[in-house]
Amino acid sequence: MTGKGALAEGPLLIGVGTEHRHDDSCGLEVARRLRARSHGRFRVVEAIGESTALLDLWEGEARVVVVDAARSGALAGTHRAVEVVADVASPSASISTHGFSIAEAIALGRVLGRMPARLTLHTLEAADVSMGDGLSAPVAAAADRLVDLLEHELGRAPTPGGARHA
């Protein structure tokens, strides 16, 4: 599924992750929970696999929020939010848990002119990315908080006609 041609309008949330790798699936979990809460105010897609798929998902979008796991050495469950600005260096390539990082997708998107107008990257520090299901306790708690935060943030986005959802 791509971000283009979706029935709902508004911001696009992309949950990134790898199924059955514990905390590496946190972006997918956040996306799935937010999809159930979107009520047409924002769109939700999942990106499973390589980060290069993000270029197709976010190209031409006005506002995109990406959620993914990170491995930077911070405490498990640490949440970071980065506004990606066109003329500012990409976030560190070391933060992704994927082979081709989101930072590299951002850099490639810039070179190819395939970036959204506004991009926010949210990461949750992973504790366990081994094979298996379920999030670790600190990442699960952080995911709960992030779902609430993003539901509020994305739900307040302008809708067609200029109205705002509370």
C-alpha positions as CSV (number, residue, x, y, z in Angstrom):
1,M,0.0,0.0,0.0
2,T,1.3,3.5,-0.8
3,G,0.6,6.8,0.7
4,K,-0.8,8.0,-2.7
5,G,-4.4,7.4,-3.6
6,A,-5.6,6.5,-0.1
7,L,-9.2,7.3,0.6
8,A,-8.6,9.4,3.7
9,E,-7.1,12.8,3.7
10,G,-4.6,14.5,6.1
11,P,-1.2,13.5,7.4
12,L,0.4,10.1,6.6
13,L,1.8,8.0,9.4
14,I,4.3,5.3,8.4
15,G,5.1,2.6,10.9
16,V,8.4,0.9,10.0
17,G,9.6,-2.4,11.3
18,T,10.3,-6.1,11.0
19,E,7.7,-8.6,12.0
20,H,8.7,-11.1,14.7
21,R,11.8,-9.2,15.9
22,H,10.5,-8.1,19.3
23,D,11.2,-4.3,19.7
24,D,12.0,-3.8,16.0
25,S,8.3,-4.2,15.4
26,C,7.4,-1.2,17.5
27,G,6.8,1.1,14.5
28,L,4.4,-1.5,13.1
29,E,2.6,-1.8,16.5
30,V,2.2,1.9,16.8
31,A,0.8,2.1,13.3
32,R,-1.7,-0.7,13.8
33,R,-3.0,0.9,17.0
34,L,-3.2,4.3,15.4
35,R,-5.0,2.9,12.4
36,A,-7.8,1.8,14.7
37,R,-8.0,5.4,16.2
38,S,-7.6,7.4,13.0
39,H,-11.3,7.8,12.2
40,G,-10.3,9.2,8.8
41,R,-8.3,12.2,10.3
42,F,-5.0,10.7,9.1
43,R,-3.8,7.8,7.0
44,V,-1.7,4.9,8.3
45,V,0.6,2.5,6.3
46,E,3.2,-0.1,7.3
47,A,6.6,-0.4,5.8
48,I,8.0,-3.8,6.4
49,G,11.4,-4.4,5.1
50,E,13.9,-2.1,3.5
51,S,13.7,1.7,4.1
52,T,13.9,2.4,0.4
53,A,10.2,1.7,0.2
54,L,9.7,5.0,2.1
55,L,10.5,7.0,-1.0
56,D,7.3,5.7,-2.7
57,L,5.2,6.0,0.4
58,W,6.1,9.6,1.2
59,E,6.7,11.1,-2.2
60,G,4.4,14.1,-2.8
61,E,2.9,14.0,0.7
62,A,2.3,17.3,2.6
63,R,3.0,15.9,6.1
64,V,4.5,12.5,7.0
65,V,5.3,11.0,10.4
66,V,7.6,8.0,10.5
67,V,7.8,5.7,13.6
68,D,10.7,3.2,13.9
69,A,12.9,1.4,16.4
70,A,16.4,2.7,17.1
71,R,19.6,1.4,18.5
72,S,21.8,4.2,19.7
73,G,22.8,3.0,23.2
74,A,20.2,5.1,25.0
75,L,17.9,3.6,27.6
76,A,15.3,1.2,26.2
77,G,12.1,3.0,25.5
78,T,13.8,6.4,25.0
79,H,11.6,8.4,22.6
80,R,13.2,10.9,20.1
81,A,11.4,13.1,17.6
82,V,13.3,14.8,14.8
83,E,11.8,17.3,12.4
84,V,13.6,16.6,9.1
85,V,14.3,19.9,7.4
86,A,15.4,20.1,3.7
87,D,18.6,22.0,4.4
88,V,19.7,20.3,7.6
89,A,21.8,17.1,7.8
90,S,19.9,13.9,8.1
91,P,19.6,12.1,11.4
92,S,22.5,9.8,12.3
93,A,22.5,6.7,10.1
94,S,23.4,4.7,13.2
95,I,19.9,5.0,14.8
96,S,18.1,2.6,12.5
97,T,17.7,-1.2,13.2
98,H,17.5,-1.8,9.4
99,G,20.2,-2.5,6.9
100,F,19.4,0.5,4.8
101,S,18.6,3.2,7.4
102,I,15.9,5.8,7.4
103,A,18.6,8.4,7.4
104,E,19.9,6.9,4.1
105,A,16.4,6.9,2.7
106,I,16.1,10.6,3.6
107,A,19.4,11.4,2.0
108,L,18.4,9.5,-1.2
109,G,15.0,11.2,-1.2
110,R,16.6,14.6,-1.1
111,V,18.9,13.7,-4.0
112,L,16.1,12.4,-6.1
113,G,13.6,15.1,-5.1
114,R,11.3,12.6,-3.5
115,M,10.7,14.0,-0.1
116,P,7.5,15.0,1.6
117,A,6.9,18.7,2.4
118,R,7.2,18.0,6.1
119,L,8.7,14.9,7.7
120,T,8.9,14.0,11.4
121,L,10.8,10.9,12.5
122,H,9.9,9.3,15.9
123,T,12.1,6.6,17.2
124,L,11.8,4.3,20.3
125,E,15.1,2.9,21.6
126,A,14.9,-0.9,21.3
127,A,16.1,-3.3,24.0
128,D,15.6,-6.6,22.1
129,V,15.6,-7.1,18.3
130,S,16.1,-10.9,18.4
131,M,13.6,-13.2,16.8
132,G,10.3,-13.4,18.6
133,D,7.0,-11.7,19.2
134,G,6.1,-8.9,21.7
135,L,7.7,-5.7,22.8
136,S,10.0,-5.5,25.8
137,A,8.3,-3.8,28.8
138,P,10.1,-0.4,28.4
139,V,9.4,-0.2,24.7
140,A,5.7,-1.3,25.2
141,A,5.3,1.5,27.7
142,A,6.9,4.0,25.4
143,A,4.8,2.8,22.5
144,D,1.6,3.4,24.6
145,R,2.7,7.0,25.3
146,L,3.7,7.6,21.6
147,V,0.3,6.3,20.4
148,D,-1.5,8.8,22.6
149,L,0.8,11.6,21.6
150,L,0.5,10.9,17.9
151,E,-3.3,10.4,18.0
152,H,-3.6,13.9,19.6
153,E,-1.0,15.5,17.2
154,L,-2.3,13.9,14.0
155,G,-6.0,14.2,15.0
156,R,-5.6,18.0,15.3
157,A,-4.3,18.3,11.7
158,P,-6.3,20.6,9.4
159,T,-9.0,18.8,7.5
160,P,-10.4,19.8,4.1
161,G,-12.3,23.1,4.4
162,G,-10.1,24.3,7.2
163,A,-11.9,22.7,10.1
164,R,-9.8,21.2,12.9
165,H,-10.5,18.1,14.9
166,A,-10.1,18.4,18.7
